[in-house]
Amino acid sequence: MKTVKIVGVPEHFNFPWLMAIEEGAFKTRGIDVVWTDIPEGTGKMSEMLENGQAELAIILTEGIVKSVIEGNPVKIVQEYIATPLQWGIHVAASSKYHTISDLERTTAAISRIGSGSHLMSFVNARNQGWETSSLNFEIIHTLDGAIEALKSGTADYFMWEHFTTKPIVDAGIFRRLEDCPTPWPCFVIAATESFLTKNKEILCHILEVINLYTSEFKLIPSIDKTLSNRYGQQLEDIRDWLGMTQWSQSQLSAETIENVQDYLFKLGLISHKLEVDKLITSL
């Protein structure tokens, strides 16, 4: 039995992985997939891939592209979610800020440098026509840290996935001002180069299993109710999310890779760009 360490955020996007593991779909192929939830998000997962704590990650596209360009020995092996991520822009419920323009030159809570919350604050700034040099950050590590930072005033706003934070909005802790969608497909499956070198056949089996699960995921009877119960979300919110989310079973396109790199380069978040084959691999 080959053990493979996989990491991802504890969000509804990754429920197909948990289902496949719980139903023994990988073990029938001789693979023991060990899943670890990483609430800190993309920045932490990039570190785990780099230092050997994980072999595969379900990770934000822009975050892993930036990490690879900075020297992380990782390749994108497949697109996972083909649709954009809806990043809610949140303030404390009692905040004096009521529009996105109010947030210029304020402090953004981010899970860590290089995380999605960090990178998307630059995307939002560009959308608003702000000087990105005026962005300020407070590192909060987790969602609980963001709640505390906005409550105490050490940070002014926080960007995180719309539906994951919806219960916090509904509870009157956060107030969402707007959404800021990613300009590209949001999640990919990434693998360390050392894992790829030694385990291509194993990886092919893993992808075959998860692609079967994701291709049929929306057809599962009462999957909306299952997700609602498992993640503590309102049923109508889960239905909205399912309606706007599309899983992928294909590799990320070269055009998307170029778009992500162009965006990051123009924002000053990477110093150079790479050839597409340095970022993705064909199996």
C-alpha positions, 0 to 999 in steps of 0.5 A, spaced: 500 500 500 503 506 497 501 512 502 500 519 499 500 525 503 495 530 500 493 537 503 487 542 502 483 547 505 477 544 509 472 547 505 466 544 500 470 544 494 474 538 497 468 534 499 469 529 493 476 527 496 473 526 502 468 521 499 473 518 495 477 516 501 471 514 506 469 510 500 475 506 500 476 508 492 483 509 493 485 503 497 482 499 491 488 501 487 493 500 493 493 507 495 492 510 502 491 517 501 492 521 507 488 527 507 490 533 512 485 540 512 490 546 512 485 552 514 491 557 513 490 556 506 495 556 500 501 559 503 502 554 508 500 548 503 506 551 499 511 551 504 508 544 506 510 541 499 516 545 499 519 542 505 516 535 504 510 535 509 505 534 503 506 530 496 500 533 493 495 539 494 489 542 492 491 549 492 489 556 489 492 557 482 495 564 483 498 562 489 502 555 487 504 559 480 507 564 484 510 559 489 513 555 483 516 561 480 520 563 486 523 556 486 518 551 489 520 544 486 512 543 484 508 542 478 501 543 476 498 536 474 491 538 473 486 543 473 481 542 479 475 547 479 474 550 472 470 556 475 473 563 479 473 563 486 468 568 489 472 572 494 468 576 499 470 582 501 468 583 509 469 588 514 467 587 522 459 588 522 460 594 526 465 597 522 465 604 519 467 602 512 461 601 508 464 601 501 470 598 497 472 605 496 472 606 503 478 601 504 483 604 500 489 605 505 486 601 510 489 594 513 487 587 510 487 581 514 491 575 510 493 568 512 500 569 510 504 572 505 503 569 498 496 566 501 490 567 496 488 572 501 494 576 500 494 575 492 487 577 492 488 584 495 492 586 490 487 584 485 482 587 488 486 594 489 488 593 481 480 593 480 479 599 484 485 603 481 489 603 488 496 604 488 498 597 490 504 600 494 499 603 499 496 596 501 497 594 508 497 587 511 496 584 518 497 576 518 492 572 522 493 565 520 486 562 520 479 564 519 478 565 527 484 570 527 481 574 522 475 574 526 479 577 532 483 582 528 477 585 525 473 585 531 479 588 535 481 593 529 488 590 528 485 589 521 480 593 517 478 588 512 478 580 510 478 577 503 475 569 503 471 565 500 464 567 499 460 561 502 465 559 507 464 566 510 457 566 509 455 563 516 459 568 519 456 574 515 449 571 517 451 571 525 452 578 524 460 578 525 462 580 518 459 584 513 460 583 506 461 589 502 462 586 495 465 579 492 471 579 488 472 573 483 478 571 481 480 572 473 482 565 472 480 558 474 481 557 482 484 551 484 489 546 481 492 539 483 499 540 484 505 535 486 512 535 488 517 534 482 520 528 487 513 525 487 512 526 480 519 523 478 518 516 482 510 515 482 507 517 476 503 511 475 500 512 482 498 519 480 495 517 474 490 512 479 489 518 484 487 522 478 482 517 475 479 516 481 478 523 483 476 525 476 470 520 476 468 523 483 468 530 481 465 528 474 459 525 477 459 529 484 453 534 482 448 528 480 449 524 487 442 524 490 441 530 496 448 532 495 446 539 497 443 537 503 449 533 505 454 539 504 449 543 508 449 539 514 457 537 513 459 544 513 454 548 517 451 552 511 444 554 509 441 549 503 440 555 499 447 557 499 449 551 497 445 550 492 447 557 489 454 555 490 453 548 486 450 552 481 456 556 479 462 551 481 464 547 475 469 541 477 475 540 471 478 533 469 483 537 464 490 540 465 490 547 466 491 551 459 497 554 457 493 561 456 490 561 463 498 560 465 500 566 461 494 570 464 496 568 471 503 570 470 501 576 466 497 579 472 502 577 478 507 580 474 504 587 472 502 587 480 509 586 482 508 580 485 513 576 481 520 578 478 519 574 472 515 569 468 517 562 466 515 557 460 509 554 461 512 547 461 516 549 467 509 550 471 505 544 468 506 537 466 503 532 462 502 525 465 
